[in-house]
Each structure stands twice: as C-alpha cells, then as structure tokens.
Amino acid sequence: MRPSALPARIITALFSVIVAPVGVGVLSVGGRSWQYAFMAYGGVDPAQLIGPILLQALGIVLLLAVVATGFWSSAGLLAAGILSVVPIVLALFPVLLLNLYQSPLPMEWVDGIMYGIPLALFPAFGAMGLVLLFSKRFPARPNVALNIVGLFAAPLLLIAGVWLLTLGLARGTVAAVQQFRFDFAIDAAAAVLAGVVLIVAGILATRWSPFALLLPALALLIVTPLSLTPASGFSDLLFRTSTELSRSLLPLLLTGAGVAAALSYALFTVVLLRARRRARGGSAPIGAYPPAYGHAQAQPYPLAQTYPPAQPYPPAQTYPPAQE
C-alpha cells in the first residue's frame, strides 16, 4: 500500500458524499425549467433558458468530478454508490416523500428524487467503484470472447435496467405525488429493484470490456436532444408506447440526467483504462530482483566476483632450480 492511499480514500469519499447530492440537486433545479418549457403551450423565450442551462452544466460538472475521483481512489465512487440506499428506500415507500416536501430541502431537489435522477446515477457510480477496485487488486487478463460479450451485454443490461427503473418509478413515486397514491405497490418496488440490479450489472460488464459504456453513452447523447425537440416525434412515440414511461423517462431526460450519465460513462472509460494500465505496469515478473515498481524494469543483480584473483599459495616453484 502506498503511503498516500489512505488519505486519498478518505478525501475522495468525503468529497463524493458531499458533491454527488449537490450535483444531482443542481441538475434537477435546472431541469425543472426545461420541463415547464416543454409543457408550455404558448412557447418560451429561449433567453429564459440560459440560467437553467448553466445550472444543468454545473450539476453535470459536479457529477463528473465525482467520477474523476477514480483517478486517485475507488473509495469516492463506492461512497456515492452507498448514497443510493436513500433514494431506493424512498422509491419503495413513496409516502416518505411527503416528509421531504415538508423539509427545508428545495422542492426541485425532491422532484429529482421522484423522477429517479439519483437512482439513475448513484448505483452506476457504486458499480464503477467496484470495477476500479477489482481492476487494481485483481487485474483481468485479456480475453477476446469476454470483451465481445461485454460490448453487447452492457447496452442491453442498461436499456433493460433503465426501462424497469422508470416503469417502477412511474407506478411508484410519480403516481404517488401526482395522484396522491402513497400505498406500497409491490410491482413498482420489484421493478425499481430489478432496474437498479440491471444497471449495476451493465456497469460491471466493463470489468472484461472497458469500452462497453461508449455505445450507451452515444445513444444517450442522441436520444436526449430528440426528447427536447417536439418536432422529432420521440415524445409522441414514447407516449404511444407506454404512458407510464412517458411520465417518468421523458422528465428524466429533460432534466439532463441522460447527458450526465453519458459523460460519466465516457469519463469512466478513461479512468478505467488508466487504472488497468497502471495495474499491469506495476506488476513485477516472478523471481525478479529487485522488484519492479511502476514502469521501472527489473535489473539483474550484479554477479559476485572474486577479488583479488585467486592465486595458489605458496607459488609453485621448481626445486632445485633447473640448470642448463
């Protein structure tokens, strides 16, 4: 263990525990204005959206800073993953949201919890921390088959996870707030839990395929602008497919959670590649002395030499001296 390992873990964990909720809250504040603009019938002045855009950008930067802590330690991402316990409990028991709406917490922050912004990000952050932890302690050997499987498995798992998560939120927290139905719904709870598990499984696929999150990131960056453009027909298609999904997935994209997740996936790919490279470079060949640290190569130990050269003692002489 390096001497700076423990301080790095403590600092990154504290940083993530503070910054991650603030980033989600700021993102939700800016996203609510986009939701109002999207639902407005009379049109909205684009100048009024400059402030919300800046807030969303600030929230995304804060969340990316949490992912960037992986350059130093996996503890920050693991701490952010532990924070997901709170929104999971609130999603399972929507009646608890009433207490949050009556608390000093800004209403927009509670709306973000209702639509599932923390659940879309925090479990993924925790899974990223697990992948980094395993990559540093147990470096994975290159495997072409697992690499290909991960490239296809991660997008499918993430799509299924987001679909189940938003479906469970639509039947749970969104229905509870909009329709005042605060009873425990077992189908909604099961969908939320299954969605979180699938999202975590999709991130864990990067253990064998480090580039597995690039395709989901690209898809989110394409779908989000379509959700913001009524003329694209994406919102109408989503509404015709499932009214429940349109009540939860569309607001989640409008708040900027999709862009935040996409950029987090891309940044984590860089963090993971660096961690894998350092893990491979820091391993010393078996039997090498002295051990190789970092990128230094093991040098052979100098062979022992006799000094001065061995001489027979006493010197061999011919006796008596030879005479001519």
C-alpha positions as CSV (number, residue, x, y, z in Angstrom):
1,M,0.0,0.0,0.0
2,R,1.3,3.4,-0.9
3,P,1.6,5.9,1.9
4,S,-0.9,8.3,0.2
5,A,-3.5,5.6,-0.3
6,L,-5.4,6.1,3.0
7,P,-5.6,9.9,2.8
8,A,-6.8,9.6,-0.9
9,R,-9.6,7.2,0.1
10,I,-10.8,9.5,2.9
11,I,-10.7,12.7,0.9
12,T,-12.4,11.2,-2.2
13,A,-15.1,9.5,-0.1
14,L,-15.9,12.8,1.8
15,F,-15.8,14.7,-1.5
16,S,-18.2,12.4,-3.2
17,V,-20.6,12.2,-0.2
18,I,-21.0,16.0,-0.3
19,V,-20.7,16.8,-4.0
20,A,-22.8,14.0,-5.5
21,P,-26.1,15.0,-3.8
22,V,-25.4,18.7,-4.6
23,G,-24.7,17.9,-8.2
24,V,-28.0,15.9,-8.5
25,G,-29.9,18.7,-6.8
26,V,-28.5,21.5,-9.0
27,L,-29.2,19.3,-12.1
28,S,-32.8,18.9,-11.0
29,V,-33.2,22.6,-10.4
30,G,-32.1,23.4,-14.0
31,G,-34.1,20.5,-15.4
32,R,-37.4,21.6,-13.9
33,S,-37.3,24.8,-16.0
34,W,-36.9,22.7,-19.1
35,Q,-39.9,20.6,-18.1
36,Y,-42.0,23.7,-17.7
37,A,-40.8,24.9,-21.1
38,F,-41.5,21.6,-22.8
39,M,-45.1,21.5,-21.5
40,A,-45.8,25.2,-22.2
41,Y,-48.4,25.7,-25.0
42,G,-47.6,29.4,-25.7
43,G,-43.9,29.0,-26.3
44,V,-41.0,30.0,-24.2
45,D,-38.4,32.7,-24.7
46,P,-35.0,31.0,-25.3
47,A,-33.3,33.6,-23.2
48,Q,-35.2,32.3,-20.2
49,L,-33.4,29.0,-20.5
50,I,-29.9,30.4,-20.2
51,G,-29.9,30.2,-16.4
52,P,-31.3,26.6,-16.4
53,I,-28.7,25.5,-18.9
54,L,-25.9,26.9,-16.8
55,L,-27.4,25.1,-13.7
56,Q,-27.5,21.9,-15.6
57,A,-24.0,22.3,-16.8
58,L,-22.8,23.0,-13.2
59,G,-24.6,19.9,-12.0
60,I,-23.0,17.8,-14.7
61,V,-19.6,19.1,-13.9
62,L,-20.0,18.3,-10.2
63,L,-21.1,14.7,-11.1
64,L,-18.1,14.3,-13.4
65,A,-15.9,15.5,-10.6
66,V,-17.2,12.5,-8.6
67,V,-16.3,10.1,-11.4
68,A,-12.9,11.8,-11.7
69,T,-12.1,10.8,-8.1
70,G,-11.5,7.3,-9.6
71,F,-8.1,8.6,-10.8
72,W,-6.9,8.6,-7.2
73,S,-9.1,6.1,-5.4
74,S,-12.2,3.9,-5.9
75,A,-13.5,5.0,-2.5
76,G,-15.2,8.1,-3.8
77,L,-17.3,6.2,-6.3
78,L,-18.1,3.5,-3.7
79,A,-19.3,6.2,-1.3
80,A,-21.5,7.6,-4.0
81,G,-22.9,4.2,-4.5
82,I,-23.8,3.8,-0.9
83,L,-25.8,7.0,-1.1
84,S,-28.2,5.2,-3.4
85,V,-29.7,3.4,-0.4
86,V,-31.7,6.6,0.4
87,P,-33.5,7.0,-3.0
88,I,-34.1,3.3,-3.1
89,V,-35.9,3.4,0.2
90,L,-37.9,6.4,-0.9
91,A,-38.8,4.7,-4.2
92,L,-40.0,1.6,-2.3
93,F,-42.0,3.7,0.2
94,P,-43.3,6.8,-1.6
95,V,-45.1,8.0,1.5
96,L,-41.7,9.1,2.8
97,L,-41.6,11.7,0.1
98,L,-44.2,13.8,1.9
99,N,-41.7,14.4,4.7
100,L,-39.1,15.6,2.2
101,Y,-41.5,18.0,0.6
102,Q,-42.2,19.5,4.1
103,S,-38.5,19.7,4.9
104,P,-36.1,22.6,4.2
105,L,-34.8,20.7,1.1
106,P,-35.7,22.6,-2.1
107,M,-38.8,21.3,-3.8
108,E,-36.9,20.8,-7.1
109,W,-34.4,18.5,-5.4
110,V,-37.3,16.3,-4.1
111,D,-38.7,16.3,-7.7
112,G,-35.4,15.0,-8.9
113,I,-35.7,12.1,-6.4
114,M,-39.2,11.5,-7.5
115,Y,-38.2,11.2,-11.2
116,G,-35.2,9.0,-10.3
117,I,-32.1,11.1,-11.0
118,P,-30.2,9.6,-8.0
119,L,-31.3,6.1,-8.9
120,A,-30.1,6.5,-12.5
121,L,-26.6,7.7,-11.4
122,F,-25.6,6.6,-7.8
123,P,-25.9,2.8,-8.3
124,A,-23.9,3.2,-11.5
125,F,-21.2,5.2,-9.6
126,G,-21.0,2.4,-7.0
127,A,-20.6,-0.2,-9.7
128,M,-17.8,1.9,-11.2
129,G,-16.1,1.9,-7.9
130,L,-16.3,-1.9,-7.7
131,V,-14.9,-2.3,-11.2
132,L,-11.9,0.0,-10.3
133,L,-11.3,-1.9,-7.0
134,F,-11.2,-5.2,-8.8
135,S,-9.1,-3.9,-11.6
136,K,-6.4,-2.6,-9.3
137,R,-6.3,-5.6,-7.0
138,F,-7.1,-8.4,-9.5
139,P,-6.1,-7.2,-13.0
140,A,-8.2,-9.0,-15.6
141,R,-6.4,-11.0,-18.3
142,P,-7.1,-10.0,-21.9
143,N,-10.0,-12.2,-23.2
144,V,-11.4,-11.6,-26.7
145,A,-14.6,-13.6,-26.1
146,L,-15.4,-11.7,-22.8
147,N,-14.6,-8.4,-24.4
148,I,-17.1,-9.0,-27.2
149,V,-19.7,-10.3,-24.8
150,G,-19.3,-7.2,-22.6
151,L,-19.7,-4.8,-25.6
152,F,-23.1,-6.3,-26.3
153,A,-24.2,-7.1,-22.8
154,A,-23.6,-3.7,-21.2
155,P,-26.0,-1.8,-23.6
156,L,-28.7,-4.4,-23.3
157,L,-28.5,-4.6,-19.5
158,L,-28.5,-0.8,-19.2
159,I,-31.5,-0.4,-21.5
160,A,-33.4,-3.1,-19.6
161,G,-32.4,-1.5,-16.3
162,V,-33.5,2.0,-17.2
163,W,-36.8,0.7,-18.6
164,L,-37.6,-1.2,-15.4
165,L,-36.5,1.6,-13.2
166,T,-38.6,4.2,-14.9
167,L,-41.5,1.9,-15.1
168,G,-41.3,1.3,-11.4
169,L,-41.0,5.0,-10.6
170,A,-44.0,5.8,-12.8
171,R,-46.1,3.3,-10.8
172,G,-44.5,4.3,-7.5
173,T,-43.2,7.8,-6.7
174,V,-44.6,9.6,-9.7
175,A,-48.0,8.1,-9.3
176,A,-47.8,8.8,-5.5
177,V,-47.1,12.5,-6.0
178,Q,-49.3,13.2,-9.0
179,Q,-52.3,11.0,-8.0
180,F,-51.8,11.0,-4.2
181,R,-51.5,7.2,-4.1
182,F,-49.0,6.6,-1.3
183,D,-49.7,2.9,-0.7
184,F,-46.9,0.3,-1.1
185,A,-47.1,-1.2,-4.7
186,I,-45.2,-4.5,-4.8
187,D,-45.0,-4.4,-8.6
188,A,-43.5,-0.9,-8.6
189,A,-41.0,-1.9,-5.9
190,A,-39.9,-5.1,-7.8
191,A,-39.4,-3.1,-11.0
192,V,-37.3,-0.5,-9.2
193,L,-35.1,-3.1,-7.5
194,A,-34.7,-5.1,-10.7
195,G,-33.8,-1.9,-12.7
196,V,-31.1,-1.0,-10.2
197,V,-29.6,-4.5,-10.3
198,L,-29.5,-4.5,-14.1
199,I,-27.9,-1.1,-14.2
200,V,-25.2,-2.3,-11.8
201,A,-24.7,-5.4,-13.9
202,G,-24.3,-3.3,-17.0
203,I,-21.6,-1.2,-15.5
204,L,-19.9,-4.4,-14.1
205,A,-19.5,-5.6,-17.7
206,T,-16.7,-3.2,-18.1
207,R,-14.6,-5.5,-15.8
208,W,-13.9,-7.5,-19.0
209,S,-14.7,-5.0,-21.7
210,P,-13.5,-1.5,-20.8
211,F,-15.1,0.2,-23.8
212,A,-18.6,-1.3,-23.1
213,L,-20.1,2.0,-22.0
214,L,-19.2,4.0,-25.1
215,L,-22.2,2.8,-27.1
216,P,-24.7,3.6,-24.3
217,A,-23.1,7.0,-23.9
218,L,-23.5,7.7,-27.6
219,A,-27.1,6.5,-27.5
220,L,-28.0,8.8,-24.6
221,L,-26.4,11.8,-26.4
222,I,-28.6,11.1,-29.4
223,V,-31.8,10.5,-27.5
224,T,-31.6,13.5,-25.2
225,P,-31.8,16.2,-28.0
226,L,-34.7,14.2,-29.6
227,S,-36.6,14.3,-26.3
228,L,-36.1,18.1,-26.2
229,T,-37.4,18.6,-29.7
230,P,-41.2,18.1,-30.0
231,A,-40.9,18.1,-33.8
232,S,-38.8,14.9,-33.7
233,G,-41.8,12.8,-32.7
234,F,-39.8,11.0,-30.0
235,S,-42.1,12.1,-27.2
236,D,-45.2,11.1,-29.2
237,L,-43.7,7.7,-29.9
238,L,-42.8,7.2,-26.2
239,F,-46.3,8.2,-25.2
240,R,-47.9,5.8,-27.7
241,T,-45.6,3.0,-26.5
242,S,-46.3,3.5,-22.8
243,T,-48.0,6.4,-21.0
244,E,-46.2,5.3,-17.8
245,L,-42.8,5.6,-19.4
246,S,-43.6,9.0,-20.8
247,R,-44.4,10.2,-17.3
248,S,-41.1,9.1,-15.9
249,L,-38.5,8.6,-18.7
250,L,-39.2,11.8,-20.5
251,P,-38.7,14.1,-17.4
252,L,-35.6,12.2,-16.6
253,L,-34.1,13.1,-20.0
254,L,-35.3,16.7,-19.8
255,T,-33.6,17.2,-16.5
256,G,-30.2,16.4,-18.2
257,A,-29.7,13.1,-16.3
258,G,-29.1,11.3,-19.7
259,V,-26.3,13.7,-20.6
260,A,-24.8,13.4,-17.2
261,A,-24.9,9.6,-17.4
262,A,-23.4,9.7,-20.9
263,L,-20.5,11.9,-20.0
264,S,-19.9,9.9,-16.8
265,Y,-19.7,6.7,-18.9
266,A,-17.2,8.3,-21.2
267,L,-15.0,9.7,-18.4
268,F,-15.1,6.4,-16.5
269,T,-13.8,4.6,-19.6
270,V,-10.7,6.9,-19.4
271,V,-10.4,6.3,-15.7
272,L,-10.7,2.5,-16.1
273,L,-8.1,2.3,-18.9
274,R,-5.6,4.3,-16.8
275,A,-6.3,2.0,-13.8
276,R,-5.8,-1.1,-15.9
277,R,-2.6,0.2,-17.5
278,R,-1.2,1.1,-14.0
279,A,-2.1,-2.3,-12.6
280,R,-0.3,-4.1,-15.5
281,G,2.7,-1.8,-15.3
282,G,3.1,-2.2,-11.5
283,S,3.3,-6.0,-11.5
284,A,6.8,-7.4,-11.3
285,P,8.0,-10.6,-13.0
286,I,8.2,-13.6,-10.8
287,G,11.7,-14.0,-9.5
288,A,12.9,-10.6,-10.5
289,Y,15.2,-8.8,-8.0
290,P,15.0,-6.0,-7.1
291,P,11.2,-5.9,-7.7
292,A,9.9,-3.5,-10.4
293,Y,7.8,-0.6,-9.2
294,G,5.7,1.5,-11.5
295,H,7.1,1.3,-15.0
296,A,10.6,0.5,-14.0
297,Q,12.0,-2.7,-15.3
298,A,13.8,-5.3,-13.1
299,Q,17.6,-5.1,-13.4
300,P,19.8,-8.2,-12.9
301,Y,21.7,-8.2,-9.7
302,P,25.5,-8.0,-10.3
303,L,27.2,-11.3,-10.1
304,A,29.7,-11.8,-7.3
305,Q,33.3,-11.7,-8.3
306,T,36.4,-12.9,-6.6
307,Y,38.9,-10.1,-5.6
308,P,41.8,-10.3,-5.9
309,P,42.0,-13.2,-8.3
310,A,42.8,-16.4,-6.5
311,Q,46.5,-17.4,-6.6
312,P,48.0,-20.6,-5.4
313,Y,49.9,-20.2,-2.2
314,P,52.8,-20.7,-1.9
315,P,53.7,-20.2,-5.5
316,A,54.7,-23.4,-7.2
317,Q,58.4,-23.4,-7.8
318,T,60.7,-26.0,-9.3
319,Y,63.4,-27.1,-6.8
320,P,66.2,-27.4,-7.2
321,P,66.4,-24.8,-9.9
322,A,66.8,-26.1,-13.3
323,Q,70.4,-25.9,-14.6
324,E,71.5,-25.6,-18.1
